[in-house]
């Protein structure tokens, strides 16, 4: 009888710990992800992408002498500026920016 109890107690503790850790790791988010895909850019030429819901993303790329690309973005809704992040990358490398509950994914490609 004591053998059964000594086996049951560790099993119950393990199940309790698994249940607690599983519950605490389940986090719900209302994150929006805007996937722009491959974005063809030219040095100093601003482009704009419609994001839907009266939202747009203006992208001003600057190609540096070392080949890196600086992307200056303006996220707007109804003509009002929401955020203006910048990120540095290289042509052909996917980047992701997170601003609040919004993530923007794109792969800039410098036109030759």
Number of C-alpha atoms within 10 A of each C-alpha: 5 7 7 8 10 10 10 12 10 11 12 11 11 12 11 11 12 11 11 11 11 9 10 8 8 8 6 6 7 7 12 13 14 16 13 15 12 15 17 14 22 17 14 12 10 15 15 13 13 12 15 9 8 10 16 19 21 17 22 19 23 20 19 12 7 7 12 13 21 19 22 16 19 18 20 18 15 10 10 11 13 13 14 14 13 14 13 15 16 19 19 14 11 14 14 13 15 13 14 9 10 12 14 16 16 17 19 24 17 18 10 6
